[in-house]
Amino acid sequence: MKYKLDEELKQVLISNIIFFREKLGISQYALAKMIGVTQPYMAQIESGEKEMSITVFNKLSKALGVSMNALLSADRNNASIKNINAMLNGQPKENLESMERMTRFYLKELDRIELKQ
C-alpha cells in the first residue's frame, strides 16, 4: 500500500534520502541494490517522480542506517539524536552504561580540543 505525502514532507524525505546516501558515500545504484529495487526506480524516488511503499521505505531506512523518523525529520540534528536513540533502544543496561561513559569521555575531549584552538 502506498501513501501520498504532502509536498513539504515529500521534499524533506527526498532531501534526507540524498543527504544520508551521500553521507555514506554510496551511489543510487548501490542503494537500490541494497533495498531490492532498480537504479532507475531509486532515481525516480529521489527526484520525487515515484512514491514508495512502506516496505521500501523501511528497507531504505535500514540500508541508510537511520530511523524512518529521521528520514521524515526536517531537523537533521534532531534526526541524529533519534538515530542514536534508535540504535541504543533495546541494548542491555551494561552496554548503555558503557556508551554513556564513552560519550562523556568523547565530549570532554572535544571540549578540551576546542579550548586549545
All heavy atoms as an XYZ file, in Angstrom:
937
protein
N       0.840     -1.174      0.000
C       0.000      0.000      0.000
C       0.888      1.241      0.000
O       1.854      1.322      0.735
C      -0.901     -0.025      1.230
C      -1.702      1.237      1.407
S      -2.691      1.202      2.914
C      -4.288      1.056      2.206
N       0.565      2.201     -0.838
C       1.317      3.445     -0.914
C       0.487      4.566     -0.307
O      -0.725      4.597     -0.424
C       1.660      3.775     -2.366
C       2.631      2.780     -2.951
C       3.018      3.154     -4.343
C       3.941      2.095     -4.908
N       4.319      2.339     -6.253
N       1.182      5.479      0.364
C       0.537      6.636      0.978
C       1.039      7.887      0.285
O       2.217      8.003     -0.037
C       0.883      6.710      2.472
C       0.350      5.549      3.260
C       1.106      4.400      3.438
C      -0.913      5.590      3.823
C       0.619      3.321      4.151
C      -1.413      4.517      4.540
C      -0.641      3.394      4.701
O      -1.140      2.334      5.418
N       0.150      8.827      0.054
C       0.528     10.100     -0.550
C       1.058     11.028      0.538
O       0.455     11.169      1.595
C      -0.675     10.765     -1.228
C      -1.085     10.095     -2.509
C      -0.194     10.570     -3.608
C      -0.727     10.071     -4.943
N       0.216     10.301     -5.981
N       2.204     11.652      0.272
C       2.774     12.617      1.203
C       2.456     14.022      0.728
O       2.389     14.272     -0.478
C       4.298     12.458      1.259
C       4.840     11.136      1.781
C       6.362     11.123      1.661
C       4.436     10.921      3.228
N       2.288     14.953      1.680
C       2.130     16.330      1.241
C       3.467     16.802      0.677
O       4.517     16.204      0.925
C       1.589     17.230      2.347
C       2.578     17.529      3.460
O       3.794     17.368      3.267
O       2.118     17.942      4.531
N       3.448     17.830     -0.117
C       4.624     18.259     -0.877
C       5.802     18.642      0.025
O       6.949     18.298     -0.263
C       4.262     19.422     -1.806
C       5.268     19.665     -2.898
C       5.546     18.444     -3.781
O       4.633     17.668     -4.092
O       6.721     18.276     -4.170
N       5.540     19.317      1.126
C       6.618     19.733      2.028
C       7.314     18.517      2.649
O       8.547     18.428      2.666
C       6.077     20.645      3.128
C       7.148     21.198      4.038
C       6.595     22.139      5.094
O       5.444     22.614      4.954
O       7.311     22.385      6.063
N       6.536     17.582      3.136
C       7.101     16.370      3.736
C       7.838     15.539      2.689
O       8.900     14.966      2.956
C       6.001     15.549      4.409
C       6.449     14.317      5.192
C       7.451     14.682      6.279
C       5.247     13.618      5.797
N       7.290     15.507      1.490
C       7.930     14.775      0.396
C       9.315     15.355      0.101
O      10.278     14.610     -0.081
C       7.037     14.846     -0.844
C       7.528     14.057     -2.022
C       6.498     14.165     -3.141
C       6.896     13.444     -4.375
N       5.888     13.543     -5.425
N       9.428     16.681      0.084
C      10.719     17.323     -0.180
C      11.718     17.057      0.945
O      12.907     16.858      0.694
C      10.542     18.826     -0.409
C       9.822     19.162     -1.704
C      10.447     18.475     -2.915
O      11.653     18.517     -3.119
N       9.609     17.834     -3.721
N      11.248     17.042      2.191
C      12.112     16.710      3.329
C      12.626     15.286      3.171
O      13.821     15.020      3.332
C      11.361     16.890      4.676
C      12.115     16.249      5.833
C      11.101     18.362      4.951
N      11.736     14.367      2.853
C      12.108     12.968      2.690
C      13.144     12.805      1.585
O      14.181     12.150      1.782
C      10.867     12.117      2.396
C      11.107     10.641      2.093
C      11.780      9.926      3.251
C       9.784      9.964      1.735
N      12.896     13.400      0.440
C      13.828     13.304     -0.689
C      15.192     13.873     -0.306
O      16.231     13.253     -0.542
C      13.256     14.046     -1.926
C      12.054     13.289     -2.482
C      14.329     14.238     -2.991
C      11.239     14.083     -3.481
N      15.185     15.047      0.305
C      16.429     15.685      0.723
C      17.209     14.802      1.694
O      18.432     14.664      1.590
C      16.111     17.040      1.356
O      17.265     17.630      1.891
N      16.497     14.192      2.638
C      17.162     13.342      3.630
C      17.690     12.050      3.025
O      18.766     11.584      3.399
C      16.229     13.057      4.803
C      16.104     14.247      5.720
O      16.947     15.132      5.737
N      15.028     14.278      6.482
N      16.954     11.469      2.096
C      17.443     10.256      1.433
C      18.769     10.560      0.745
O      19.760      9.833      0.906
C      16.417      9.700      0.420
C      15.191      9.145      1.145
C      17.064      8.623     -0.471
C      14.019      8.820      0.233
N      18.801     11.640     -0.003
C      20.021     12.023     -0.723
C      21.146     12.344      0.269
O      22.279     11.889      0.111
C      19.748     13.212     -1.663
C      18.778     12.781     -2.767
C      21.046     13.761     -2.246
C      18.187     13.928     -3.575
N      20.824     13.121      1.310
C      21.812     13.503      2.312
C      22.448     12.276      2.967
O      23.675     12.151      3.022
C      21.170     14.401      3.379
C      22.076     14.703      4.534
C      23.048     15.684      4.432
C      21.966     14.000      5.731
C      23.899     15.965      5.500
C      22.799     14.265      6.806
C      23.776     15.253      6.687
N      21.614     11.357      3.473
C      22.150     10.193      4.168
C      22.853      9.225      3.212
O      23.833      8.589      3.593
C      21.059      9.492      4.980
C      20.632     10.277      6.194
C      19.355     10.782      6.297
C      21.518     10.526      7.236
C      18.947     11.509      7.411
C      21.135     11.247      8.359
C      19.858     11.749      8.449
N      22.374      9.129      1.971
C      23.052      8.278      0.989
C      24.443      8.836      0.692
O      25.435      8.096      0.707
C      22.230      8.191     -0.304
C      22.911      7.350     -1.386
C      22.092      7.223     -2.641
N      21.730      8.464     -3.285
C      22.574      9.224     -4.001
N      23.844      8.882     -4.151
N      22.145     10.336     -4.574
N      24.525     10.140      0.464
C      25.814     10.760      0.176
C      26.729     10.725      1.398
O      27.946     10.574      1.254
C      25.613     12.193     -0.317
C      25.000     12.232     -1.708
C      24.707     13.626     -2.216
O      24.721     14.594     -1.402
O      24.448     13.761     -3.425
N      26.162     10.846      2.579
C      26.947     10.763      3.812
C      27.621      9.393      3.928
O      28.752      9.283      4.399
C      26.038     11.019      5.014
C      26.754     11.134      6.334
C      25.775     11.512      7.435
C      26.462     11.551      8.782
N      25.524     11.850      9.861
N      26.933      8.358      3.473
C      27.513      7.007      3.461
C      28.478      6.805      2.298
O      29.210      5.821      2.256
C      26.409      5.952      3.380
C      25.566      5.735      4.620
C      24.459      4.729      4.340
C      26.421      5.277      5.794
N      28.429      7.711      1.331
C      29.304      7.607      0.168
C      28.904      6.499     -0.790
O      29.767      5.887     -1.420
N      27.591      6.260     -0.893
C      27.137      5.210     -1.810
C      26.319      5.817     -2.950
O      25.706      6.867     -2.805
C      26.335      4.097     -1.089
C      25.090      4.660     -0.399
C      27.212      3.357     -0.100
C      24.198      3.609      0.247
N      26.342      5.137     -4.063
C      25.618      5.600     -5.251
C      24.151      5.194     -5.169
O      23.766      4.348     -4.363
C      26.243      4.970     -6.499
O      26.038      3.561     -6.483
N      23.365      5.786     -6.060
C      21.965      5.365     -6.191
C      21.902      3.884     -6.538
O      21.064      3.158     -6.012
C      21.254      6.157     -7.295
C      20.786      7.504     -6.921
C      20.035      8.166     -8.074
O      20.056      7.706     -9.218
N      19.381      9.268     -7.765
N      22.788      3.463     -7.411
C      22.798      2.061     -7.828
C      23.049      1.136     -6.635
O      22.348      0.146     -6.454
C      23.865      1.832     -8.910
C      23.983      0.384     -9.320
C      23.083     -0.181    -10.211
C      24.975     -0.422     -8.782
C      23.165     -1.518    -10.574
C      25.072     -1.762     -9.133
C      24.164     -2.301    -10.031
O      24.257     -3.631    -10.384
N      24.046      1.481     -5.824
C      24.379      0.641     -4.661
C      23.211      0.609     -3.674
O      22.868     -0.458     -3.150
C      25.635      1.160     -3.979
N      22.600      1.752     -3.428
C      21.468      1.801     -2.505
C      20.297      1.000     -3.064
O      19.655      0.238     -2.343
C      21.050      3.249     -2.231
C      19.891      3.442     -1.260
C      20.176      2.798      0.096
C      19.591      4.935     -1.094
N      20.027      1.160     -4.345
C      18.935      0.416     -4.982
C      19.154     -1.084     -4.839
O      18.230     -1.823     -4.489
C      18.837      0.804     -6.459
N      20.383     -1.517     -5.065
C      20.709     -2.941     -4.946
C      20.498     -3.422     -3.509
O      19.977     -4.515     -3.289
C      22.151     -3.166     -5.393
C      22.524     -4.611     -5.531
C      23.903     -4.756     -6.145
C      24.242     -6.233     -6.265
N      25.566     -6.445     -6.825
N      20.858     -2.584     -2.534
C      20.715     -2.953     -1.122
C      19.249     -3.162     -0.725
O      18.944     -3.988      0.126
C      21.326     -1.862     -0.224
C      22.832     -1.778     -0.305
S      23.491     -0.280      0.476
C      23.255     -0.656      2.197
N      18.353     -2.384     -1.346
C      16.941     -2.460     -0.957
C      16.090     -3.258     -1.938
O      14.881     -3.381     -1.747
C      16.336     -1.067     -0.692
C      16.270     -0.220     -1.961
C      17.095     -0.348      0.407
C      15.500      1.088     -1.791
N      16.715     -3.776     -2.980
C      15.997     -4.649     -3.904
C      15.136     -3.945     -4.926
O      14.102     -4.464     -5.327
N      15.574     -2.754     -5.355
C      14.877     -2.048     -6.434
C      15.897     -1.715     -7.514
O      17.103     -1.899     -7.320
C      14.166     -0.751     -5.933
C      13.124     -1.076     -4.881
C      15.155      0.275     -5.415
N      15.433     -1.214     -8.637
C      16.345     -0.840     -9.718
C      16.880      0.573     -9.490
O      16.265      1.380     -8.787
C      15.637     -0.878    -11.081
O      14.609      0.115    -11.097
C      15.055     -2.266    -11.360
N      18.023      0.878    -10.120
C      18.591      2.227    -10.021
C      17.646      3.269    -10.627
O      17.458      4.331    -10.035
C      19.980      2.278    -10.668
C      20.697      3.613    -10.500
C      20.263      4.663    -11.501
O      19.926      4.353    -12.647
N      20.257      5.910    -11.079
N      16.999      2.997    -11.771
C      16.060      3.996    -12.293
C      14.910      4.284    -11.312
O      14.486      5.435    -11.165
C      15.543      3.375    -13.594
C      16.656      2.475    -14.034
C      17.228      1.916    -12.752
N      14.434      3.254    -10.622
C      13.364      3.457     -9.630
C      13.884      4.308     -8.475
O      13.197      5.221     -8.016
C      12.847      2.105     -9.129
C      11.729      2.212     -8.111
C      10.455      2.625     -8.489
C      11.944      1.910     -6.772
C       9.424      2.723     -7.557
C      10.917      2.002     -5.845
C       9.665      2.411     -6.245
O       8.655      2.515     -5.326
N      15.127      4.035     -8.040
C      15.724      4.830     -6.961
C      15.864      6.281     -7.402
O      15.591      7.207     -6.626
C      17.091      4.228     -6.588
C      17.710      4.787     -5.332
S      16.793      4.288     -3.876
C      16.411      5.867     -3.203
N      16.268      6.497     -8.635
C      16.395      7.857     -9.165
C      15.034      8.559     -9.180
O      14.941      9.750     -8.869
C      16.992      7.830    -10.571
N      13.980      7.817     -9.517
C      12.634      8.396     -9.530
C      12.155      8.728     -8.113
O      11.463      9.715     -7.915
C      11.663      7.449    -10.223
C      11.892      7.351    -11.711
C      10.992      6.327    -12.369
O      10.781      5.235    -11.841
N      10.467      6.684    -13.532
N      12.542      7.930     -7.138
C      12.205      8.250     -5.744
C      12.906      9.543     -5.350
O      12.290     10.460     -4.800
C      12.611      7.094     -4.790
C      11.685      5.891     -4.990
C      12.574      7.562     -3.334
C      12.121      4.641     -4.233
N      14.215      9.630     -5.652
C      14.992     10.813     -5.262
C      14.574     12.070     -6.017
O      14.785     13.173     -5.522
C      16.489     10.556     -5.446
C      17.068      9.647     -4.389
C      18.592      9.580     -4.419
O      19.233     10.287     -5.232
O      19.140      8.812     -3.616
N      13.983     11.913     -7.175
C      13.527     13.090     -7.925
C      12.079     13.450     -7.586
O      11.570     14.475     -8.029
C      13.657     12.857     -9.433
O      12.723     11.869     -9.850
N      11.424     12.583     -6.831
C      10.033     12.846     -6.447
C       9.020     12.368     -7.467
O       7.825     12.610     -7.319
N       9.480     11.690     -8.501
C       8.575     11.199     -9.542
C       7.780      9.987     -9.096
O       6.702      9.721     -9.614
C       9.363     10.836    -10.808
C      10.052     12.005    -11.467
C      10.975     11.547    -12.576
O      10.620     10.614    -13.328
O      12.075     12.120    -12.686
N       8.336      9.199     -8.172
C       7.680      7.975     -7.714
C       7.476      8.011     -6.213
O       8.305      8.522     -5.472
C       8.545      6.743     -8.026
C       8.591      6.341     -9.464
C       7.426      5.466     -9.813
C       7.620      4.902    -11.206
N       6.522      4.155    -11.664
N       6.372      7.446     -5.787
C       6.109      7.212     -4.372
C       6.652      5.825     -4.050
O       6.838      5.007     -4.938
C       4.601      7.243     -4.098
C       3.925      8.558     -4.455
C       4.143      9.657     -3.434
O       4.276      9.342     -2.230
O       4.176     10.827     -3.829
N       6.886      5.559     -2.786
C       7.372      4.235     -2.413
C       6.443      3.606     -1.389
O       5.737      4.309     -0.677
C       8.800      4.310     -1.872
C       8.936      5.011     -0.534
S      10.636      5.132     -0.004
C      10.835      6.902     -0.073
N       6.470      2.306     -1.331
C       5.664      1.586     -0.353
C       6.320      1.693      1.020
O       7.503      2.030      1.131
C       5.533      0.113     -0.756
O       6.790     -0.522     -0.644
N       5.574      1.370      2.050
C       6.113      1.350      3.412
C       7.242      0.321      3.493
O       8.253      0.551      4.170
C       4.997      1.028      4.442
C       3.967      2.149      4.507
C       5.584      0.738      5.815
C       4.501      3.471      5.031
N       7.109     -0.776      2.797
C       8.146     -1.813      2.800
C       9.453     -1.265      2.249
O      10.517     -1.458      2.842
C       7.686     -3.045      1.984
O       6.470     -3.530      2.547
C       8.732     -4.133      1.973
N       9.388     -0.565      1.123
C      10.595      0.033      0.529
C      11.141      1.107      1.457
O      12.355      1.203      1.671
C      10.308      0.588     -0.883
C      11.479      1.412     -1.405
C       9.979     -0.545     -1.848
N      10.276      1.912      2.045
C      10.682      2.962      2.980
C      11.429      2.352      4.164
O      12.486      2.841      4.572
C       9.442      3.739      3.432
C       9.713      4.887      4.358
C      10.691      5.813      4.093
C       8.943      5.047      5.501
C      10.920      6.891      4.954
C       9.164      6.112      6.371
C      10.164      7.025      6.084
N      10.918      1.259      4.704
C      11.559      0.580      5.822
C      12.932      0.029      5.413
O      13.913      0.197      6.137
C      10.659     -0.549      6.331
C      11.197     -1.213      7.571
O      11.740     -0.568      8.453
N      11.041     -2.516      7.647
N      13.006     -0.604      4.249
C      14.281     -1.124      3.759
C      15.281      0.011      3.532
O      16.476     -0.132      3.819
C      14.084     -1.894      2.449
C      13.402     -3.228      2.609
C      13.223     -3.899      1.251
C      12.510     -5.224      1.369
N      12.331     -5.853      0.049
N      14.787      1.118      3.026
C      15.626      2.285      2.769
C      16.221      2.823      4.067
O      17.421      3.100      4.145
C      14.780      3.354      2.073
C      15.452      4.578      1.521
C      16.511      4.207      0.503
C      14.413      5.480      0.876
N      15.399      2.948      5.095
C      15.904      3.469      6.367
C      16.957      2.523      6.950
O      17.982      2.971      7.459
C      14.768      3.709      7.364
O      14.266      2.517      7.896
N      16.733      1.221      6.841
C      17.706      0.253      7.356
C      19.010      0.315      6.553
O      20.097      0.273      7.124
C      17.124     -1.157      7.337
C      16.081     -1.353      8.412
C      15.502     -2.749      8.395
C      14.446     -2.869      9.495
N      13.811     -4.166      9.527
N      18.900      0.415      5.251
C      20.096      0.469      4.408
C      20.917      1.729      4.684
O      22.145      1.696      4.652
C      19.703      0.411      2.927
N      20.231      2.830      4.964
C      20.919      4.091      5.252
C      21.382      4.172      6.707
O      22.113      5.088      7.078
C      20.003      5.281      4.923
C      19.665      5.459      3.444
C      18.604      6.531      3.262
C      20.922      5.797      2.642
N      20.911      3.240      7.534
C      21.314      3.222      8.932
C      20.683      4.317      9.764
O      21.272      4.790     10.732
N      19.477      4.724      9.356
C      18.757      5.764     10.089
C      17.326      5.297     10.330
O      16.829      4.414      9.644
C      18.754      7.119      9.336
C      20.168      7.631      9.130
C      18.053      7.025      7.999
N      16.674      5.914     11.287
C      15.286      5.558     11.557
C      14.381      6.155     10.479
O      14.754      7.111      9.796
C      14.862      6.077     12.931
O      14.813      7.486     12.935
N      13.193      5.602     10.359
C      12.212      6.172      9.427
C      11.851      7.578      9.881
O      11.658      8.467      9.047
C      10.993      5.262      9.312
C      11.341      3.941      8.640
S       9.977      2.860      8.116
C       8.933      2.752      9.495
N      11.792      7.805     11.205
C      11.517      9.151     11.719
C      12.587     10.135     11.272
O      12.285     11.285     10.942
C      11.430      9.145     13.250
C      10.151      8.558     13.758
O       9.165      8.465     13.041
N      10.156      8.143     15.012
N      13.839      9.694     11.285
C      14.931     10.577     10.875
C      14.788     10.980      9.410
O      15.074     12.120      9.049
C      16.276      9.904     11.106
N      14.329     10.054      8.577
C      14.148     10.387      7.158
C      13.032     11.398      6.948
O      13.018     12.102      5.947
C      13.870      9.121      6.343
C      15.064      8.207      6.117
C      14.636      6.938      5.396
C      16.156      8.918      5.342
N      12.117     11.474      7.890
C      10.996     12.412      7.768
C      11.208     13.699      8.559
O      10.347     14.564      8.567
C       9.696     11.737      8.237
C       9.241     10.558      7.378
C       8.093      9.818      8.060
C       8.829     11.028      5.985
N      12.360     13.829      9.203
C      12.620     14.989     10.053
C      13.303     16.111      9.274
O      14.317     15.897      8.618
C      13.508     14.568     11.233
O      13.825     15.691     12.024
N      12.756     17.312      9.400
C      13.356     18.474      8.754
C      14.592     18.954      9.518
O      15.422     19.673      8.978
C      12.340     19.612      8.648
N      14.732     18.545     10.767
C      15.848     18.951     11.619
C      16.850     17.805     11.674
O      16.650     16.830     12.388
C      15.317     19.295     13.017
C      16.406     19.707     13.984
O      17.595     19.721     13.605
O      16.067     20.008     15.142
N      17.945     17.919     10.926
C      18.908     16.816     10.859
C      19.633     16.594     12.182
O      20.032     15.483     12.474
C      19.893     17.043      9.728
C      19.212     16.862      8.379
C      20.196     16.586      7.284
N      19.479     16.443      6.043
C      19.661     17.213      4.983
N      20.569     18.155      5.009
N      18.941     17.031      3.889
N      19.816     17.647     12.987
C      20.422     17.438     14.306
C      19.509     16.556     15.145
O      19.961     15.631     15.817
C      20.687     18.762     15.018
C      21.839     19.521     14.401
O      22.748     18.940     13.829
N      21.804     20.827     14.517
N      18.225     16.867     15.123
C      17.250     16.064     15.847
C      17.214     14.648     15.259
O      17.060     13.679     15.987
C      15.879     16.726     15.787
C      14.876     16.078     16.712
O      15.224     15.560     17.764
N      13.629     16.091     16.313
N      17.368     14.556     13.963
C      17.378     13.240     13.313
C      18.552     12.410     13.819
O      18.414     11.211     14.054
C      17.451     13.402     11.798
N      19.702     13.031     14.013
C      20.861     12.308     14.529
C      20.598     11.794     15.934
O      20.961     10.664     16.272
C      22.106     13.202     14.525
O      22.487     13.505     13.215
N      19.970     12.604     16.750
C      19.633     12.178     18.106
C      18.657     11.004     18.057
O      18.810     10.022     18.785
C      19.065     13.355     18.927
C      20.178     14.369     19.197
C      18.446     12.871     20.237
C      19.706     15.687     19.747
N      17.673     11.070     17.168
C      16.728      9.969     17.016
C      17.435      8.701     16.550
O      17.104      7.599     16.985
C      15.609     10.351     16.042
C      14.630     11.355     16.609
C      13.573     11.714     15.581
C      12.608     12.750     16.136
N      11.604     13.137     15.153
N      18.415      8.852     15.659
C      19.163      7.691     15.182
C      19.942      7.041     16.315
O      19.950      5.820     16.451
C      20.134      8.086     14.069
C      19.433      8.365     12.783
O      18.342      7.863     12.539
N      20.041      9.176     11.954
N      20.601      7.868     17.117
C      21.362      7.337     18.250
C      20.418      6.624     19.204
O      20.698      5.513     19.662
C      22.141      8.463     18.956
C      23.250      8.985     18.040
C      22.716      7.978     20.293
C      23.874     10.287     18.497
N      19.295      7.242     19.489
C      18.309      6.637     20.381
C      17.811      5.302     19.823
O      17.703      4.319     20.550
C      17.141      7.594     20.612
C      16.206      7.108     21.684
O      16.636      6.617     22.722
N      14.922      7.250     21.437
N      17.542      5.262     18.530
C      17.057      4.023     17.913
C      18.108      2.918     17.989
O      17.786      1.761     18.233
C      16.657      4.272     16.458
N      19.382      3.289     17.812
C      20.455      2.296     17.892
C      20.610      1.756     19.309
O      20.918      0.579     19.505
C      21.779      2.902     17.428
C      21.871      3.087     15.934
S      23.504      3.659     15.428
C      23.341      5.422     15.665
N      20.408      2.619     20.296
C      20.603      2.214     21.686
C      19.382      1.532     22.284
O      19.509      0.779     23.259
C      20.977      3.425     22.547
C      22.308      4.091     22.196
C      22.512      5.323     23.045
C      23.464      3.125     22.348
N      18.225      1.777     21.709
C      16.994      1.195     22.233
C      17.077     -0.329     22.221
O      17.396     -0.940     21.216
C      15.791      1.673     21.408
C      14.484      1.342     22.072
O      14.403      1.187     23.279
N      13.447      1.240     21.271
N      16.815     -0.926     23.366
C      16.831     -2.374     23.466
C      18.180     -2.974     23.823
O      18.290     -4.191     23.967
N      19.199     -2.127     23.940
C      20.513     -2.629     24.333
C      20.508     -2.992     25.817
O      19.810     -2.363     26.616
C      21.594     -1.572     24.074
C      21.863     -1.307     22.618
C      22.525     -2.487     21.941
O      23.438     -3.112     22.489
N      22.052     -2.814     20.758
N      21.306     -3.957     26.213
C      21.394     -4.293     27.634
C      21.935     -3.119     28.454
O      22.674     -2.280     27.934
C      22.393     -5.462     27.672
C      22.469     -5.973     26.282
C      22.110     -4.835     25.375
N      21.561     -3.084     29.709
C      21.951     -1.992     30.613
C      23.462     -1.778     30.610
O      23.933     -0.635     30.594
C      21.452     -2.294     32.031
C      21.772     -1.228     33.031
C      21.273     -1.593     34.417
C      21.685     -0.505     35.404
N      21.368     -0.866     36.766
N      24.230     -2.855     30.613
C      25.690     -2.750     30.644
C      26.216     -2.015     29.409
O      27.130     -1.200     29.500
C      26.343     -4.143     30.719
C      25.946     -4.961     31.926
C      24.574     -5.624     31.788
O      24.143     -5.972     30.663
O      23.911     -5.756     32.824
N      25.638     -2.318     28.261
C      26.050     -1.642     27.022
C      25.713     -0.155     27.095
O      26.505      0.689     26.665
C      25.365     -2.260     25.808
C      25.853     -3.652     25.502
O      26.648     -4.224     26.224
N      25.336     -4.209     24.419
N      24.542      0.168     27.608
C      24.136      1.569     27.707
C      25.058      2.334     28.659
O      25.439      3.479     28.375
C      22.681      1.679     28.176
C      21.637      1.152     27.191
C      20.259      1.174     27.831
C      21.651      1.964     25.911
N      25.417      1.705     29.765
C      26.319      2.366     30.712
C      27.692      2.599     30.082
O      28.295      3.647     30.260
C      26.431      1.541     32.001
C      25.153      1.569     32.814
C      25.125      0.570     33.958
O      26.036     -0.299     34.048
O      24.175      0.649     34.765
N      28.174      1.635     29.314
C      29.454      1.788     28.618
C      29.376      2.908     27.589
O      30.304      3.717     27.471
C      29.849      0.486     27.915
O      30.089     -0.522     28.855
N      28.280      2.948     26.839
C      28.100      4.003     25.844
C      28.031      5.373     26.504
O      28.575      6.350     25.983
C      26.841      3.752     25.008
C      26.957      2.585     24.045
S      28.312      2.759     22.855
C      27.853      4.249     22.012
N      27.389      5.461     27.644
C      27.297      6.731     28.361
C      28.695      7.195     28.795
O      29.044      8.363     28.629
C      26.381      6.593     29.570
C      26.183      7.903     30.312
C      25.228      7.788     31.490
O      24.783      6.672     31.827
O      24.940      8.843     32.079
N      29.501      6.286     29.323
C      30.875      6.641     29.732
C      31.699      7.097     28.528
O      32.420      8.094     28.597
C      31.556      5.454     30.425
C      31.103      5.229     31.854
C      31.999      4.237     32.603
N      32.090      2.932     31.972
C      31.203      1.947     32.116
N      30.161      2.113     32.895
N      31.368      0.796     31.498
N      31.585      6.371     27.422
C      32.343      6.744     26.223
C      31.897      8.102     25.691
O      32.721      8.916     25.269
C      32.194      5.667     25.142
C      32.958      4.403     25.455
S      33.017      3.209     24.106
C      31.304      2.779     23.899
N      30.601      8.353     25.734
C      30.076      9.633     25.253
C      30.582     10.779     26.117
O      31.013     11.818     25.603
C      28.535      9.602     25.219
O      28.113      8.526     24.379
C      27.969     10.915     24.702
N      30.532     10.600     27.437
C      31.044     11.637     28.343
C      32.526     11.910     28.071
O      32.962     13.059     28.001
C      30.840     11.233     29.796
C      29.413     11.302     30.249
C      29.287     10.913     31.734
N      27.918     10.661     32.098
C      27.010     11.588     32.325
N      27.333     12.858     32.221
N      25.772     11.260     32.652
N      33.315     10.832     27.919
C      34.738     10.985     27.647
C      34.950     11.738     26.328
O      35.741     12.680     26.256
C      35.419      9.608     27.587
C      36.852      9.675     27.140
C      37.845     10.030     28.038
C      37.194      9.395     25.825
C      39.171     10.112     27.632
C      38.510      9.471     25.409
C      39.503      9.836     26.308
N      34.248     11.329     25.308
C      34.402     11.939     23.989
C      34.024     13.416     24.013
O      34.735     14.255     23.455
C      33.552     11.171     22.969
C      33.713     11.663     21.557
C      34.894     11.455     20.856
C      32.685     12.352     20.925
C      35.052     11.909     19.562
C      32.835     12.812     19.624
C      34.017     12.594     18.951
O      34.171     13.053     17.683
N      32.938     13.754     24.686
C      32.522     15.154     24.766
C      33.545     16.001     25.527
O      33.816     17.140     25.145
C      31.135     15.265     25.405
C      29.982     14.732     24.548
C      28.689     14.748     25.345
C      29.838     15.527     23.264
N      34.124     15.442     26.589
C      35.179     16.162     27.322
C      36.384     16.401     26.420
O      36.991     17.465     26.449
C      35.594     15.379     28.570
C      34.622     15.490     29.705
C      35.112     14.700     30.913
C      34.065     14.694     32.003
N      34.476     13.862     33.153
N      36.749     15.391     25.626
C      37.877     15.535     24.706
C      37.598     16.610     23.661
O      38.479     17.408     23.334
C      38.198     14.200     24.022
C      38.893     13.216     24.915
C      40.234     13.711     25.405
O      41.102     14.051     24.561
O      40.435     13.785     26.630
N      36.400     16.651     23.155
C      36.035     17.697     22.181
C      36.139     19.075     22.808
O      36.628     20.017     22.186
C      34.626     17.451     21.628
C      34.472     16.295     20.663
C      33.001     16.127     20.283
C      35.311     16.498     19.423
N      35.648     19.205     24.045
C      35.738     20.482     24.755
C      37.196     20.881     24.945
O      37.570     22.036     24.748
C      35.048     20.407     26.113
C      33.540     20.427     26.020
O      33.007     20.817     24.944
O      32.886     20.044     26.998
N      38.039     19.924     25.316
C      39.456     20.186     25.533
C      40.125     20.656     24.244
O      40.895     21.618     24.224
C      40.136     18.924     26.062
C      41.580     19.123     26.522
C      42.182     17.820     27.030
N      42.237     16.769     26.036
C      43.120     16.697     25.033
N      44.026     17.631     24.890
N      43.096     15.690     24.171
N      39.803     20.011     23.139
C      40.383     20.383     21.841
C      39.926     21.780     21.443
O      40.721     22.595     20.970
C      39.988     19.342     20.770
C      40.724     18.035     21.044
C      40.312     19.855     19.362
C      40.208     16.847     20.237
N      38.662     22.101     21.664
C      38.134     23.425     21.314
C      38.797     24.518     22.143
O      39.032     25.609     21.655
C      36.614     23.454     21.494
C      35.878     22.707     20.418
C      34.372     22.687     20.638
O      33.868     23.382     21.548
O      33.691     21.962     19.890
N      39.092     24.227     23.423
C      39.749     25.215     24.283
C      41.154     25.526     23.815
O      41.639     26.644     23.955
C      39.771     24.727     25.734
C      38.420     24.704     26.453
C      38.579     24.081     27.838
C      37.852     26.111     26.577
N      41.855     24.542     23.236
C      43.212     24.745     22.733
C      43.254     25.616     21.502
O      44.237     26.262     21.224
C      43.866     23.394     22.439
C      44.319     22.654     23.656
C      45.063     21.407     23.250
C      45.615     20.680     24.457
N      46.362     19.492     24.071
N      42.179     25.611     20.740
C      42.167     26.333     19.453
C      41.918     27.751     19.652
O      41.695     28.620     20.011
C      41.138     25.753     18.509
C      41.482     24.365     18.118
C      40.405     23.713     17.235
O      39.336     24.252     17.028
N      40.706     22.545     16.724
